């Protein structure tokens, strides 16, 4: 395959408008990437100082972005007018006994009614925020907290289909001692489906660290990122009712020296292309699994999401919140 690459140095651009800090470099592996990311594009830092930013979701009705700071147990909101502000605390652990680790919310999404669905590490559940966006309070409804009577590990990321089914991943990252935590009740790290009636169905139990999750535009394919570095891969599955078939390795990633990050959060654009966080930043695939290129970032990047019109990509990259214009 012919190799196309353009690298833009990481900068705090002196020539840019006051207070605008730009970062990033584009690695072009296929000319088709030009249709998605214009040459010369960089990302703007719009928030910083977080312990580990995650789970961005765009709320079109409120013209705001929500994202998690997992270790600090808080959700922040960003708007064009006011920048970043606290939105909800606690976000993922509502217990009274202080704890460390990663207790907060992680992946966030909207259900078909426009309500916030969240993966809560500390409370070990997928939950619905029952309070309004205008008056947010830590008031939740449990959607899934166990499988066959055993507590979930720490739900990580979630997506909702058009029929109201939830699909979520359940690695051990929110447990204080990870996979060796004494409170762990399920021996595997699962991928699950929650039906509208509340029934929890196990879909996959063979991935070592299932993490990011996304649906194809036609709702027929489920993508799952496995963030375990020795077997860092993205998988695709055909959705057949309450089971998955035709499991494939969508892409097996490679690490270059000094690159940080693992396959984590991912999103599918309106044309079926995948924007997937991974080693070195954001990997961009076409629907057939061909790598079009990467948007390279200096920090480990956890997740991303699109604005409603698909023309802005928001990224959570370690201590930063970023946004980038798309074609």
Secondary structure as GFF3:
##gff-version 3
##sequence-region A 1 327
A	DSSP	beta_strand	21	23	.	.	.	ID=ss1
A	DSSP	beta_strand	25	28	.	.	.	ID=ss2
A	DSSP	three_ten_helix	31	35	.	.	.	ID=ss3
A	DSSP	beta_strand	43	48	.	.	.	ID=ss4
A	DSSP	beta_strand	53	59	.	.	.	ID=ss5
A	DSSP	three_ten_helix	60	62	.	.	.	ID=ss6
A	DSSP	beta_strand	64	69	.	.	.	ID=ss7
A	DSSP	beta_strand	74	79	.	.	.	ID=ss8
A	DSSP	beta_strand	83	88	.	.	.	ID=ss9
A	DSSP	beta_strand	105	110	.	.	.	ID=ss10
A	DSSP	beta_strand	116	120	.	.	.	ID=ss11
A	DSSP	beta_strand	125	129	.	.	.	ID=ss12
A	DSSP	beta_strand	140	144	.	.	.	ID=ss13
A	DSSP	beta_strand	146	147	.	.	.	ID=ss14
A	DSSP	beta_strand	150	151	.	.	.	ID=ss15
A	DSSP	beta_strand	158	160	.	.	.	ID=ss16
A	DSSP	beta_strand	166	170	.	.	.	ID=ss17
A	DSSP	three_ten_helix	178	180	.	.	.	ID=ss18
A	DSSP	beta_strand	190	194	.	.	.	ID=ss19
A	DSSP	beta_strand	200	204	.	.	.	ID=ss20
A	DSSP	beta_strand	210	215	.	.	.	ID=ss21
A	DSSP	beta_strand	221	226	.	.	.	ID=ss22
A	DSSP	three_ten_helix	229	231	.	.	.	ID=ss23
A	DSSP	beta_strand	233	240	.	.	.	ID=ss24
A	DSSP	beta_strand	243	252	.	.	.	ID=ss25
A	DSSP	beta_strand	266	268	.	.	.	ID=ss26
A	DSSP	beta_strand	274	278	.	.	.	ID=ss27
A	DSSP	beta_strand	281	285	.	.	.	ID=ss28
A	DSSP	beta_strand	291	296	.	.	.	ID=ss29
A	DSSP	beta_strand	301	306	.	.	.	ID=ss30
A	DSSP	beta_strand	312	317	.	.	.	ID=ss31
A	DSSP	beta_strand	320	325	.	.	.	ID=ss32
###
